[in-house]
């Protein structure tokens, strides 16, 4: 049974085409991954099917009595409420039913026999819905899912306006799963989740009986939970049966066939044009030359397979710093309360360190404290000599009205227009991306601009907080290669061991330092 039909949808922004004549069908129980390079239109497609964005052409039709749960990159929580308050909103429909049932019982006191019978039937039906939905054990259901996604570590009575971006995403995801919608739509759900909570979400989706559509660049995650792939590329949407590995095999095969067909046709065209050029002027062969010209005119010319714009990262090394870049002495990090025991450690020249562990224990706080962006609660941080560092923050919270071009110019005002465009192009950004506002770029495109600002400087110390969030697989692989080739020191926060294991020299787990129960 089809729960969603998308027919001949076309959409663009200004002169930039995003989707052209796209059709899509989602069946009950299908587990779909929507994949594609950064900026190809995945989030735009989700916004169209959820009604957030009206397409230029085409239609979107949901089947009757379908409930849609959507977690996107820009969902918000109501300030001044607790985490538990927000999670209980997932059951608003059930609370409304309870009110309806209680009203029915009140009406029975003044109703005649026929009306009482009808009210009893209504109340009984509502009671069955409430019982089957677990209405009377809501708090235990909330605790179960909140525990799985790590919210219990934060505390359900915590005010949402005190939360980090990653913690807010966890609250929204937990609320969505508690709603148990007919269709679940998730845009980058593993961003901000650590390994343990990704595993929990993986098991949850594997056992999910309803349909879901997932946008993710986490290949192992897609392979574990999805059985259908829809690939967005060059404004088209193509369906592949199987997981990501099977898609990649079929996609590479298809690309190879297209390239060979194009090359064969080009050789044939060259032969025909050569024959025509040599024989059209000769009386004896002019007829054959005209025949070849007709053959050429009737030929359906194949387009040359388009090469995707690929990022190339090259971190510039400045000079050798002192032996120890950072030394921590009885360091206690946190904001209002301590997050760690007193820490004593050194970061030595040439080390490449990955920091991992459950979210909410202070990984980002540690980076900011080491760079002296925020003060420690106790202890001190000493910096060595000749340190040139570049810092990539996990998220860009600013409502940035500058274009990507202007953003780069703002940081490096002495650069020429050509130099700025060239640097951004190296990071895999097209002219359309470069002239778009930062706030309307996709998460991956935005990250590439922020990486570009770091790449332009000569550095000997890279501090990166979840740099792979939103990056497509090809860009992620290129970033791993560039970090492995960098001659300087690296401190990296990441929840993706498969990304950092090839180049990292040490792994620090914040769970070994925390003052919290893990």
N, C-alpha and C positions, 0 to 999 in steps of 0.2 A: 504494500500500500504506500502510495506517495504522500509524504507529509509536506513537501515543498516543491513547487515547480517554478523555475526561472526561465523565461522565454525571451530570446533575442534582446538581451539587455546591452545597451551601449551607454558609455559615460566617459566624460573627460573634464579636465580643469583647464579653461582657457584653450590654448592651442595644443595642449598635451592630452593625447588619447590614453585612457586607462584600460577600458574594456570595450570590445567591439563585437556586437552580435553574439553575446555569450548566452548559452543555455545550460541549465543544470537541473538535476532532479535528485532529491533526497528521499530515500525509502525508510520505512520504519525499522529501527534497530541497526542502521548502518553507522559505522564508526569511520568518519572521513577526516583526512588531513588535507588542508588547503595549503599548498606550498608554492614557493617561488622566490626569486631574488628580491632584495630590498627595493621597495618602490614600484613593484610590478602591479600592485592593486589589490592585494589580499584584504587589507583592512577596509578599503573602499567597497569591495564586494560584500563584506560582512555588514557594513553600514547600509548598503542598499537592501539586502534581504531582511534586515531587522527594521527597516522603515526610517532609519535615522537620516538617510540620504535618498532623494528621489532621482532615479536614473534619467538620463536624457531621452532614452527610448527603451521600449520593452516593458515586460510586466513580471511581477512577483506575486505568486499566489500560494498562501498557506492553506492546508486543509482545516476543516472545522474542528473546534475544541482542542486546538494545539496550544500548549503553553511553552513559551520560548524563554530560556534563561541565557542572558548574554553578559559575558565578562570581557570588556574591552580595555585598551591601554589608558583610557581617560575616565573610567568610572569614578564616582566620588561618593564620600560618606557624609552624613549630616553632622556638622560640628556641634559640640555640646552634648553629644550622646556617648554612651559607653559601647564597648564592643558587644556586650550581651544584648543591649537595646537593639543594635543593628541586626544581630543574628535572629532575634525574635521577630523582626519584621518579615522574615522569610515565611512566617506562618500567619500573616495578616488575614488571609482568606479563611483559615480555620477558625480564627477568633471571630470573624464575621459570622460564620456558620453557628458558632456557639451562641452568639447573641440572638440569632434567628431562632434557635431551638428554645432558649430561655423565654423569648417573647411568646412562642407558641404555648409553652406551659402556662404563662400568665393569662393568655386569652382563654384557656380552657375553663377557667373559673366562671366565666360569664357566657360561654357558648352553649348552644343546644347540642343534642346527641349527635346529629350528623356532622356538625362543625367540629365537635370533639374528636370524632373518628378521623376526620381529615387532618386535624392538627396533630393527633397521635401518630398518624402515618408519616407526616412530614418530620416530626421530632425523631421518630424511630430511624428514618432514613439518614437524617443528619447525624444521629448518634453513631450509626454504623460507619459513616464516613470518618467521624472523629476518632473512633476506636481503631479503624484500619490504618489511619494516618499517624497513629502514635501520638495523638494530641495530648494525652494525659501523661506522657513521659517526654514532653518536649525538651525540658532542661537536660535530661540524660542524653537525648539525641544531639542536642547542641554541644554538650561536653564531649561526646564521642568524636564528632567531626572536627571540632575545635582542637582536640588533642591530636588527631591525625595530622593536622596542618600546622601544629606548633603554636596555636593561640593561647593555650593554657600556660605556656612559659611567659607570655606577655602579661596575662591576667585579664579575665573577661570584664572586670569592672574598670579597666583603663579607659580614659576618654580618648575618642578616636582622633581628636585634633593634636594629641601628643605623639601620634604614631609616625614612623618613617614611611616612605613610599612603599617599601617592601611589605611592611606590616599591614598597611592599608589594603594592599592587593590580597593578602591572605584573608583578611576579614571579608572582602567582597567575594572571594572564591568560596569560602566556607558558607556564606549566606546563600550563594547560588546553589551549591550542592544540597543544602538543607531544603531548598524549594523543590528539588527533584522534578524539574520540568520535563515535558515530553521531548523537547529538543534542547540540547545544551550546546552553546556556542562559546568557545574559549579562545581568546586572542593572547598568545604567549603566556599560558598559565604557569609554566615552570620558571619564568623570570622571578627572581626574589625568593624562590624556594630552595632550600638546601637539599642534599642528597636524600636524607631520611624522609622528608616530606614529599619529595618527588616520587620516591618508592611507594609511599602511601597513596598518592594520587593515581599513580600507575595502576595499582591493584584495584582502586575504586572504579576507574574507567574500564578496566578489563571486564569487570563484573556488571557494568552499567547496562541495563536492559533496554533503555531507550536509545534514540539516535543522538549522536553528537558530531559537531564539526569543530575541528581544532586547527588553529594557526600556530605553528611552532617551527623553530629552527633546531630543536633538540632531536637529532636523528635517532638515538637509542630509544627515546621516549615514544616517538612516532612509531617505530618498529614494534614496540611492545603493545600499543593500544589501538592501532588503526588497521583496517582491512581494505580501505579504498583511498586512493590518492587523486586529488584534483590539482593539476599544475597550471599556474598562471604565468604566462610568458608571452611577450609581444602582443598584449591585449586579448589573447585567446585563453580559453580554459579547456584543458584536455584531461580525460578520465583514464586512470590506470587501476587495474584490479591488483590488490596485493599490498604489501608494506612498502616502505621507502626504498629498501634495497632492490626490490623487484622493479619499482618505478625507475630507479637509476639505470638498471640493466636495460630495460625496454627503451628508455629515453636515449641512452647513448647509442643503442642499436639504430633507433630511428634517425638520429642526427647523422650517423655514419652513412646510412642509406640515402638521406637527402643530399649529403655532400657528394657522394659518388654519382648520383643521378644528375646533379648540377654539372659536375665535371665532364660526364659523358656527353651531356647536351652541348656544353661549350665546345668540346672537340668536334662534335657534329656540325655546329654552327660555323666554326673556323674552316672546316673542310668545304662546306657549301659556299661560304663567302669567297674562299680561295678559288674554287672551280668557276664561280660566276665571274670573278675579276679576270681570270685567264681566258675565258671562252666567250664572253658576251660580245666582244668586238669581231670575232671570227665568224664569217658567213656560215661555214660548215657546222659550227657548234653553237650558234646563237640560240637555236631552239632548245637545246639541252640546258643552256644557261638560264633561259626564261622558265623552264620547268623547275630548275633548282630554286629560282627566285620565288615561285609560287609555293614550293615546298617550305621555304623559309618563312614566307608570310603566314602560312597556315599553322606553323609550329607554335604551340603554347609554351612561351618562354618561362622557365623556372626561375624564381627569385634566388639569389645567392643566399644560402643560410646565414642568418644574422649571428654575429659573434656578440655574446653578452659583454658589456663593459665590466672589466674585472679590476678589482682593487690591487694596488701594489704598494705595500708598506715598507719603508726603509728608515728605521730609527737612526738618527745621526748621533754619533758618539763625540763628546766634547774633549775631555781630558781625564786623566786618571785622578780620582780623588784620594784622600787619605785612606789608610787601611780600613778603618771603621767609619762607615757613613753615619750610623746612628748607634748610640749607646743609651739603654734605658736603665735607670737606677731606682729600684723600689717603686716602679711606676704603677699607679692605680688609675684606670681610665673610667669614664662615665660622665653623666650629666648631673642629675640630681642625686643619684646614688651610685656607689661603686659597682662596676661590672666585673672586675677582676681582683684576684689576689695581687699583692705586690709582685711586680715582674722585673727581672733583671736579665737582660739579653743584649747581644750586639749583632748588628747587621754589617757583615764584612764585604769589602769590595769584591765584586764578581759573583756574589750569591744571587740565586734566583729562587725566591721563596713564595710558595703558595700558602695562603691563609684560608682555612676551611673551618667547618663546624656549623652547628645549628644557628639559624637566624635569630636575631634579637639578643645575641650575647656580646656584641660590640665589635664586629670585624671592621665596619666602616668607621666607627668611633676610634678604633686603634689607629687606623691610617691617618685620620685627621689629627690625632694627638701626636703621632710621630712627626708629622709635618708642621706641628705647632699652629695648626689652623684653630684648634680649640685647646684650652689648658687641661692638664691632668687634674684629677681630684687630689692625688698625692704623688710624691716622687718627682723625678725630672727626666727630661730627654736632652741629650747632648748631640749636636750635629758635628761631624768632622769638617775638614777643610775642602775647598774646591768642589762643593756639591752643586750640580746643575740638575734639578729634578723636574719631571713632567708629571702632572697629576690628572688622572681621568676619573671624574666622579661617576658614581653609579647612575645618577639620574640628573636630568636638567629640568629643574622646577620652574625656571623663569618663563614668563609669557613673552617669548622673544619675537619681536616684530621685524627684526633684521632679516635680510635674505642671507643665504649661505655665503654669498660673495661678500656682503657687507660685514658678516660676522668675522670672516677671516681678515678683512681689511681693518676692522676695529682693533684686532689684536696686533696686526702687523701693518700699520699705516704707510710704511715706506715702500711696500710692495707695489708693483705695477699691476694693471688689470690682467695682462697676459700671465704674469707670474702667479697671481691668485687662482686664475682659472686652471692653469697647468697643475698646481698643487692639488686642487680639489679633484681634478680629473684623474690624477694618480690614485686617488682614494676610491675610484669607481663611481664618481658622481658625474652625471650628464649635464648639459646646458640647462635642461628643464629643472633639474635638482638645484643647480647653482643659483638660479634666479628665483627660486621659491622661498617663502618665508620659513624660518627655522621652526616656527610653531606648527606649520602644516606639513612638514616633512614626516615621513614614517620614522619609527623609532630607530631603525637601522641606518637610514640616511642621516638622521640627526647625529647618531653616534660617529659616523664616518667624518662629519664636519669637525666634531670635537677631537677626534683622533688626528685629523689633518693639522689642527693647531699645535698639537704636540710634536708631530712628525717634522714640522718645519724648523724646530729649534735643535741646537746641539745639546745633548744631555748625557749624563752618565748614571742617572738614577730614575727608573720608571716606577711610579706608584699607580696601580690600576685597580679600580673597584668594579668588579663584574663587567669587564669590557665587552664580553660576548653577548650580553643581553640584546636581543633584537637583530643580531648579525646573522645573515644567511650562511649556510654551510661553507660555501666557497670563500667568503670573506673571512670567516672564522679560521679556516685552514691557513689562509694567507697571513693572518695575524699571528697564529702560532708559529709559522715559519719565521716571520720577522722578529718575534720575541726571542726565538732560539738563536737567531743570528746576531742579536744585539750584544755588543761587547761590554755593556755596563751592568749595573745591578738592578734587579727587579723584585718588587714586592707586589703580589697579585692576590686579590680576593676573587675566588671563583667557586661555583658549585658544580663545575664540569671537569672531573678528573681526566676524562679522555682528551680534553683540550690542553691541559697544562702538564700532564705527565711527561711528554716527550722532551721538554726543555727545562723543567724545574729541578733544582738541586736539593731542596728541603721543603717539607710540608709541616706547617704549624697549625695545630687544632686548638681553637679558642676554648673548646670544651674542657681542655686540661687546665685552664686558668680561671674559669668563671667562678663567681660566687653564687650563681644560681643553680638550682637543681635541673639536671638535663635528663 
